[in-house]
Amino acid sequence: MELSAPVADDARLAVLESYGILDTPPEQAFDDVVKLVTQLLHAPIAVVNLIARGRQWFKSEVGLGVREMPLDDSICKFALLEESRMVVPDTLNDPRFSCNPLVTGAPGLRFYAGQVLKTRDGVPLGTLCVLDMAPRPEGLTAQQEFALATLGQQVMSQIELRKALVDQQALIAQQASAQAALRQADRKKDEFLAMLAHELRNPLAPITSAAAILSNFKFDEAMVRRASTIISRQASHMTSLIDDLLDVSRVTRGKVELELVELDIKDVIADAVEQVRPLVERHGHTLDLQLAPGQAIVSGDRKRLVQVVANLLSNAAKYTPDGGRIEVALETGPDTVAFTVRDNGIGMTPELIGHAFELFSQGAQGLDRSQGGLGIGLALVKSLVQLHGGSVGAESAGSGMGSTFHLTLPLAAPSAPRREARRGGPDDGQAPALRVGIVDDNQDAAVTLALFLETSGHTVTVAHSAGAALAALPAFAPDVCLLDIGLPDMNGFELARALHGSGGAARPVLIAVTGYAQDKDRDAALAAGFDDLLAKPVSLDTLNTVLARIGLGHGPRQGTAPALTRLPAG
């Protein structure tokens, strides 16, 4: 006779497995119960029997001398079909067991009584059973039934208690692990903030010194150019640091919008190489390019993919001592393109490889800190690659053995028409002369921006408050207004609405200039009537391009509906 499905189903076995009691060592609490039941029921054999998959396993036993037996010969498995207890006075008289080898052969079992062990949810796990080699036609007395039921409850209580203790220990371990992770994250945060402060202070020293030089009336033209170059370079470095932080924030929150086009990954590599070439040459590295022949067309955001490849190349350059070698390889397969960057630099330990792509994870900082940067490039790389449907990984033979980074991207579908990313056009370049109004309570920022626009041929007026802007701008009749959002008397959104309501024959193009350039800020700018939004610090090249398009009539102009564009931050 086969065991019915309800007893042998996977759900019951899964519950049994969840108790974690199978194949555990003997325990005194269970052994004591088994010894006691043999005395109370005057039986030579007693077992705590758990019915597992394909076997019956004994948590505790007296009189058998084994820990498990095959399920085929089990008597207990039939007890699981009962509500609470099964008693067989004479197994030879029961057709279910009359041919059982444990009955007809050794040890010659003739009597069986088993109390079902059920969970609180009523799932049967096994039995507390007693067996005898002599039949008992009278079965169990009422007192014996009570003893067997009570001790069965004790066994099940022990099983439940044991599981509760194991679960509690696992929870304590989990909490300890979580607390350790929080401490580690807090330590990484503190290290990152300290390093960020260091990185942001570094450019301030040369900027301050250069500004002091320019404030001295005894200087020549060469000195002015040199000081201006220093300020420009260090300001660009600070902007790059801030952009990296904003990029990581946007990517980790899923706020990045990719501009997917069909492009050749070789062009991406070429652009990235040009970006990092000064760093490579400064360290005297040899850069070896091994690119597979033919095109490798992928669907991706050109700017972001260049950012990914440049990060991998600059990472190799930073962590490779002077005079090292960096190898770049590109291979194409049927469906993917594989890009590899290999260096003979300081290498990575297995622990560092495991955390290399985590945010704020830092390795050896000697070489990297000498080059600057926030150490968040690899986290950004991983997120951007995943957004493109690809994968990235790292490997190293150990410290001092160099590192290898692998990047895989899916190839574009062959049937898809190719559309190259725009890399400039006739509208780019110097803007036609415009009348520009600047409103910013930061006087230094407003004046320096005005000086730049005036040297570019524009006519500029500056106001440092919303009230002053409302008084001066209507008479000035600007073509474009650059409005700071965080004004003291009236914010930029309110000022934009006020300018819209001030009347006049021509409405200027309104461009928000703000340190906040998230999607919600862009949406708020659009709702307030702005035509564009630029993030501080404003990229002068970007501003020049925007003004050029407005001057050539390709941007939103007087009286037209607002058309907020997604411009690059800074």
N, C-alpha and C positions, 0 to 999 in steps of 0.2 A: 504494500500500500504506500503510495507516494504522499508526501507532505503537501497539504493544500496551499494554494497560492498566497492567501493572506498571511501565512506564517513566514514563508520564504521570500516575500517580496523585498525589493530593494529598499523601500522606505523603512521597513523595520530594521534591516541590517544597517542602514545609515544611522538610525537612532542608536543602535548598539555601538557602532563605531564611535559615535560622538561622546560616549561615556569614557572612552580611553582606558578601559579596564582589561581588554583582551591582552593575553600574553604578558601580564604584569606579575611580579613576584608574589609569593604567598604573603598574607597579612593576618596578624593575630586575631583581629576582630572577626574575620570570616571563619578562621580555623576554630575559634571558640564556639561559634554557633553550630558548626558541623559536629563537633564532639558532643555538644549538649543534645542535639537532636538524636544522635545514635543512642544516648543513654535513656532519653525520655521515651523513644519509640522502640527500644530494645532491638535495634537493627544493626547488622554488621557493616553495612555500607551506607554512607550518606555523602551527598555531593551538592555543591553550588555549581549548577551546570548552565552555561551560557551557550545558546544555540547560534553558532556563527555560520559563515558561508562554507558549506561542505564539511563541517566538523562540529563537534560539541566539545567545548573547552571548559575545564574545571577550574574555577577560581580557588576552590578548596575541596578536599576530598578525604574520606576515611574509608579504607577497605579496598580501594582499587589499585593504588600504587602508580597511576599514570595521570598526566595532566590533560590529555585530550584523546578522543576516539572518533572514528569516522561517523558521519551523520547518518549513513545508510542503516546502521544497526541501532540507531537511537530509539529508546522508548520515550524519552522526555520530549522529543519533538511533537509527539501526539498530545502531550499535556498542554502545549501552547494553544491547542484548538479549544480547550475548555475555558470556562469563565474564570475559575479560580483554582480548581484542584482536580487531579485525576488519581483514582485509586484502582489498582488491578489486583484483586485477591489472588488469582492464580493465572499466570501468564500462559500456561499450557491450554487453559480453557478459553483464551481470548484469541480469535482468529487473526488479530493484528500482530500477535507476537508468538504464536505457537510454532512458527518456523524460524524464529529469530535465532541466529547462532549463539547469542549470549544466553538464550534460554535452553536450547537443545544441547549446547556444548558448555565449556567452561566460561564463566563460573557457575552456570546453571541458575540463572535468576528466575525465581518463581513468584515473588511478590514485589509490587512497586506502588509507591505513593509519592506524588509530586505536587508541591504548592507552586503555582505560577508566579513568577516575579514580574510585575508590571510597573511601568513608569506611572507618574501622576496623570499622564495623558492616556493611559490604558494600553500602551504598547508593550507586548510581552517580550522579555529579553531571554528568559530561561526558566529554570525551576530550582527550588530547594527540594531535593528528593531523597527518599530512603529506599533501600532494596534489601531483599532477604532471599536466601537460597531455599527457604521453605515457604509453601503457600500459606496464606492467612485467609481462610474462607470467611471469617467474620470481618475482615477489613480492618478499619481503625475504630477505636473507641472514641466517644465524644471528647474525652480528655486529650487523647492523642491528636485528634483533628484540630483541637484548639491550640495545642502546643506547636503543631506543624505550621498552622496559619500564623500564629504569633511570631515564631522564629523566621518565617518567610518574610513577614513585614520588617523584622529587624535586619535581615539581609538586604532587602530593597532599600531600607533607610541608610544602611552603610554604603550601598552603591551610590545613592543620591548624594550623601554627604561627601563621599570621596570625589565625585564629580564637581561638587560645589567648591571643595578645597582646591582641586586642580584648576578650575576656572578662575578662582580668586587669585591663585598664584600667577596664572597667565595674565590676568588683568593687572596685577601689581607689576609684573615684568613689563607689560605694555605701557603702563603709566610711567615707569622708570625710564623706559626707552624714549617715550614722548618728552619727558622732562629733560632728558639728556639732549634730545634733538632741539628742544627749545633753547637750552643753554648754548648749544653749538650755534644755533641760528642767531642768538643774541650776541654771541662772541663775534660771529662773522659780521653782523650788522655794525658792532662797535669798531671792528677793524676797518670795515668799509668806510664808515663815516670819518674815521681818523685819516684814512688814506685820501678820501674825497677832499677833506679840508686841506690836506697837504697839496693835492694836485691843483686845487683852485687857487691856493696862495702862490704857488710857484710862478704863474704868469703875471701876478700882480706886481712883483718886485721889478721886473724889467719895464712893465708898463709905467709904473710910478717914476722910475728913473728916467725913462724916455720923455715923459711928460715934463719932468723937472728941467731937462735939457731944453725942450722947446719953449719953456717959460723964460729962459734966459735970453736976453736980447743980444748977447754976444755969441752968435753962431753963424756958420756959413751954410750954403745950400747943401753940401754933401752931408753935413751933420743932420740937417733937417730930414733929408731923405733916409738916412740911416735910422734916426729915431722913429720916423713914421713907419718904416719897414718893421722895426721891432714891435711897435704897438699893434700894427696890423697882424703880424704873425702870432703874437701872444693872445690877442683878442680872438683870432680864429681858433687857436688851441682851446681857449675857454669855451667857445661856442661848440666846438667838437665834443668836449666833455659833457656839456649840457645836452647836446643832441643825443649822445649815447644813452644818457639817463632817460630821456624822454622816449627814445626808441624802445628801450627795454620795458619801460612802463606800458607803452602802447601794445607791444607784442604780447607781453605776459597777460594783458587784460583782453586780448583778442580785438584790439581796436585798429589794427593796421589794415589799410585798404590797398591791395596789390593792383597795379596796373599791368595786367597780363597781356603780353604781346608775343608773337613768334620771333625768336632771336637765336643767333648762333652763339653758343656758349663760348666759342673761341674769341668772339668780340668782347664778351664779358671778361674773360681772362686777360685780354690785352689791356682793357681799361684798368683792371685791378693792378696789373703789373706796373703800369705807368704811375699809379697812385703810390705804390710802395717802393718804386725804384730809388728815390732819394734815400730812404732808410736802408735799403739793401746796399747801395753804394757807400753810404757813410760807414757801414760796418765791414766793407770789403768782402762781402759774400759773393760767391759764384752762384748765379741763377741759371739753372738748366731746364729748358722747356722741352718736353717730349709730347707733342700733340698728335693724335691720330689724324690721318689725312681725311679730307672731305669735311662737309659741314656736320655740325651736331646741333640740330634745331630743338630747342625746348620752348615751352610756354612759361614765361616768367616775367617778373618785374625787373627791368634792366638795372635800375638804381639799386634795388635791394640785393640782387645777385652779385653785382659788383661789390657791394658792401660785404657780402658773405666771403667772397674769394679774397678780397683785400684784407679782411680780418685774419683769415687763415695764413696768408702770406706774411703779414706784419707780425703775427704771433710767432711764426717760424724765425723771422729776422730778429725779433727781440730776444728770443730764448736760445739763440745760437751765438757763441762767442765770435769775435771778429775773425774774418778770413774763413768762415764756414761755407758750407755748401747747402743749397736749397734746390731740390728737384721737384718739378711740377710735371705731372703726367695726366693725359686725358685719353680715355679709351671709350669707345662706343660699342654698345651691344644691340641686340634686337629691339629692346624696349627702353633701355636706360643709357645714361651717359655717366661714366665714373671719373671723378676728378680726385687726384691724390697730391698732397703736399708732404714731402719728406725732407727732414733736415738732419744734420749730424750735431745737434745742439745738446743741451743739458739733459734731455730726456725726462721721463716721468716715472714715478713709482706706481705700482698697481693701485694703491689707495688714491693717488692723485688722478689717475685715469678714470676711476669710478666717479669722481666728483668734478671732472674737468669742465663739463657743460652745465654745471649748476650755477645759479646766480650767486654772486659774491664769493664764489670759491676761489681761493688764491693758492698758487703754488709758490715755488721759490721766487722771491721778489727782487733779488739783487739786480739781475739784468733788466727785468721788466720795469722796475721802478726808475731805473736810470733813463728809460725811454718815455716815461709818463704813461698816462692811460689809467682807466678805472678797473681793468681786469674783468670786464663783463662782456668782452667781445665774443667769447665762445658760447655763452648762454644765448646771446643774440643770434649767433650763427645757427644754433640748433633750432631755435624757434622759427627763424625765417625759412630755413630749409624745410622744416615740417609743413609750413604754410604752402610751400611749393610742391608738396607731396613727395618729398625726398627724405633722405636719411643721412646722418653724419656720425662718424665714430673716430676713435683715436686708439693708437697702440704704441707701445714703446718697450724695448728690451730692458729698460731700467735706467737709473740715473747715469748720465754721461753717455748714453747709447743712442741719443737722438729720438725724434718722435715722428710719427706718421699719422696724418689725418686723411680720412676717406670721405668723400662726398658723392652721393648718388642722387641723380635727378631723373625723372621720367622724360623720355623723348616725346616731342609733340607728335600728334597723329599725322601720318604722311598725307592724308587728304585735306588737312587743314590749310587754308590759304595763309601764306606768310605775310605778316605785317610788322615791319621794323619799328622799333621805338624811335620816337622823334628825338633827334640829337641837335636841334638848332634849326633855324630857318630865317627867312628874310626879315621877319619882324624883330629878331633878337638884335641887341646892340644899343646904341645911343638913342635916348628918347627925344622926340621933338620937344621944343620948348613949351612948357605948360605953366599955368598959374597954380601953385600948390600951397595949400594951407596946412600948417602943422599945429596940432594942439597936444601939448604934453606938459605936465607939471614938473617934470625933470628938466630943468633949464639946460643943463649940460647936454643931455641927449637931444633936446629940441634944437639947440644952436648948432651942434656938430652935424646933425642931419640936414639942417638948413644950409650950412656951408657946403656940404657935399652937393646938394641939389642946385645951389647957385653956381657952383663951378661947372655943373653939367648944363648950364644955360637956362635953368628954370627961374621963374619969378616966385619968390617965397615970402609968406608972412607967417609969423609965429605968435601963438597965444599960449599962455600957461595956465589957463583955467577955462571952464566952460562958459562962464559969464563973459570973459574977454573975447572968446571965440564968437559968441552970438552977437557981440557988439561990432566986431571987426570984419568977419567973413562976408556978410552980405554985400558990403561996399567993395570988398576986394574982388568978389565974383570969381572964386577959384574954380579951376577945372577939376581939381582933385583935392580931397581933404584926407590927411593922415591923422586919425584920432586915437589918442591913448584911451584905454578903457578905464583905468583906475584914476580918475580925476577927483580932486578933493570936494568940489562943490556940487558936481553933477557927473554921474558916470558917463562913459562914452556912449552907452546904449541910449541913455536919455538925451544926450546931446545930438545923436544922430536923428532921433525922432523930432527934436526941436528944430534942427536944420531943415528937415523935410517939411515942417509946418511953417517955416519962415517965409514961404512964397518966393517969388522971383521967376524970371523967365527961364533960367537954366538951373538944373539941379546938378551939383558936383558929384563926381564919383566918390563914394565914401569907402575908405579902407581902414579897417580896425588894426591898430598896432598894439599888441598885448603880449605879456609873458605867459598867458594861458591860451593854448591852442588845441585843446582837446575837442572832440566831436560836439560835446554839449556847448562849448564856447562858440564854436562855429555856427551851431544851430541858433544860439542866442543872437549872434551878430546878424545872421540872415533875417531873423524875426524883427530885429531893430531897424532893418533897412540898409545894412552895409552891403557893398558889392564885392568886397574881398576882405581877407584877414591875413595879416602877416605876424609871425611870432617874433618877439624880441629875443636876442638882438637881431635887428633886421639885416638880412643879407643885402648889401648895396647892389650886387649884381642882379639879385632877384627883383629888387625894387626898380632898378633901371629897366629891366625887361617888362615889368608890369606897366610902368609909365610909358614905355615905347609902344606897347600894344594899345594903350588908351589913346595916345597921341595919333596913332595911325588908324584909329577908328575900329579896332578889333576888340576893344573891351567895352563894358557897359558904360554908356554915356548919358547925357542929360535927358531926363524924363523917361529913360528905359526902365524896364523891370529889373530888380536886383538879380544878379547871377553870381552868387558866391562860388568861388573856385577853390579847389583843394591845392593850395600852394605848399611847397616844402617849408617846414619850420626853419626859420633863420636862414 
